[in-house]
Amino acid sequence: MSKKHKDTIQVQFAKTVEAFSKYAVRDTPEILAEKVEFARPLPTDFALDVACGPGELPLALASRVRFARGIDLTFEMLLQARQFQLQRNIQNAQFERGDAEQLPYCGASFDFVSCQCSFHHMLKPELVLREMDRVTKPGGRLVIIDSLAPEGDAKFELHNRIEKIRDPSHAETLRLTTFLALFEKFSLEIARQALKRRPRSFNQWMLRAGLEPSHKHYREARKLLEDSFPGDRAGFSPQLENDDIRIVHNEGMFLLVKKSE
Ligand SMILES: C[S@@+](CC[C@H](N)C(=O)[O-])C[C@H]1O[C@@H](n2cnc3c(N)ncnc32)[C@H](O)[C@@H]1O
């Protein structure tokens, strides 16, 4: 990942940490609980969450595992994660700064390694998966959750164009077929897979990226989205709702097993 892109990520997430973690939060507590259930954590697990942001997933996992770590590039996100940890009095978790492309851990350090809604920020998703695989013990598990882009080229391009106007730190939302090919490349066996439709408010989604309706990037993204209504040309299944638009992110959840050597 280029230094420029990493700088953009840190600027973007330092700016949006409050919206992201407090007033335009992505997942309801029910959806977070659903993700924890999907992951099937074990009480003996040493767990790592990569690109943990404000730490909601590792903090939710902490009550179900032996120890949960979170790592992220953005300092402000880590401060927020530590604040949530203190408020919730969670003892068996720790947050540290680091790069998903170069995880600062020895090989086979963790039983469980997750990454939620962050692959689309990675310029080199294959390198990130390689690192996640490296730090997972043989027989250990990986959980990857992220939005999925439409398979067709035209929809894929418009979908990612709107995402990138909204958030300059967006790299590329991957297709389901791209994820599946990546898992195969690392011989990761799919133990569970779920495809979920996650309805979202366009206005909240924009707010989470720091964009009010008066912002030129809000207007640009909205115009493209409105133009995409006929034939759902960007793959967001948009529906007008008063001054808002209901959109849908197709989310893939994958529980993968690293084969024992
Ligand atoms: C959309 S947020 C998701 C945060 C969290 N996983 C969640 O679902 O709430 C993306 C996060 O990825 C982090 N990130 C992006 N690239 C990274 C990298 N190369 N290494 C570590 N963290 C990274 C950002 O700092 C940000 O906190």
The ligand as an SDF file (V2000), in Angstrom:
LIG
                    3D

 27 29  0  0  0  0  0  0  0  0999 V2000
  -14.3630    1.2510    7.7140 C   0  0  0  0  0  0  0  0  0  0  0  0
  -13.2550    1.1910    9.0830 S   0  0  0  0  0  0  0  0  0  0  0  0
  -13.7090   -0.3630    9.8250 C   0  0  0  0  0  0  0  0  0  0  0  0
  -13.3080   -0.4460   11.2750 C   0  0  0  0  0  0  0  0  0  0  0  0
  -13.7800   -1.6980   12.0050 C   0  0  0  0  0  0  0  0  0  0  0  0
  -13.2130   -2.8980   11.4500 N   0  0  0  0  0  0  0  0  0  0  0  0
  -15.2730   -1.7760   11.9980 C   0  0  0  0  0  0  0  0  0  0  0  0
  -15.8400   -2.5970   11.2750 O   0  0  0  0  0  0  0  0  0  0  0  0
  -15.8920   -0.9710   12.7090 O   0  0  0  0  0  0  0  0  0  0  0  0
  -11.7250    0.8240    8.3150 C   0  0  0  0  0  0  0  0  0  0  0  0
  -10.5380    0.8170    9.2830 C   0  0  0  0  0  0  0  0  0  0  0  0
   -9.4260    0.2510    8.5920 O   0  0  0  0  0  0  0  0  0  0  0  0
   -8.2560    0.8950    9.0700 C   0  0  0  0  0  0  0  0  0  0  0  0
   -7.1930    0.5960    8.1160 N   0  0  0  0  0  0  0  0  0  0  0  0
   -7.1780    0.8650    6.7910 C   0  0  0  0  0  0  0  0  0  0  0  0
   -6.0440    0.4200    6.2400 N   0  0  0  0  0  0  0  0  0  0  0  0
   -5.3260   -0.1700    7.2300 C   0  0  0  0  0  0  0  0  0  0  0  0
   -4.0710   -0.8180    7.2730 C   0  0  0  0  0  0  0  0  0  0  0  0
   -3.3050   -0.9460    6.2010 N   0  0  0  0  0  0  0  0  0  0  0  0
   -3.6600   -1.3250    8.4580 N   0  0  0  0  0  0  0  0  0  0  0  0
   -4.4080   -1.1960    9.5710 C   0  0  0  0  0  0  0  0  0  0  0  0
   -5.6010   -0.5650    9.5830 N   0  0  0  0  0  0  0  0  0  0  0  0
   -6.0470   -0.0480    8.4340 C   0  0  0  0  0  0  0  0  0  0  0  0
   -8.6890    2.3370    9.1910 C   0  0  0  0  0  0  0  0  0  0  0  0
   -7.8110    3.0700   10.0110 O   0  0  0  0  0  0  0  0  0  0  0  0
  -10.0860    2.1860    9.7770 C   0  0  0  0  0  0  0  0  0  0  0  0
  -10.0770    2.2200   11.1790 O   0  0  0  0  0  0  0  0  0  0  0  0
  1  2  1  0
  2  3  1  0
  2 10  1  0
  3  4  1  0
  4  5  1  0
  5  6  1  0
  5  7  1  0
  7  8  2  0
  7  9  1  0
 10 11  1  0
 11 12  1  0
 11 26  1  0
 12 13  1  0
 13 14  1  0
 13 24  1  0
 14 15  1  0
 14 23  1  0
 15 16  2  0
 16 17  1  0
 17 18  1  0
 17 23  2  0
 18 19  1  0
 18 20  2  0
 20 21  1  0
 21 22  2  0
 22 23  1  0
 24 25  1  0
 24 26  1  0
 26 27  1  0
M  CHG  2   2   1   9  -1
M  END
$$$$
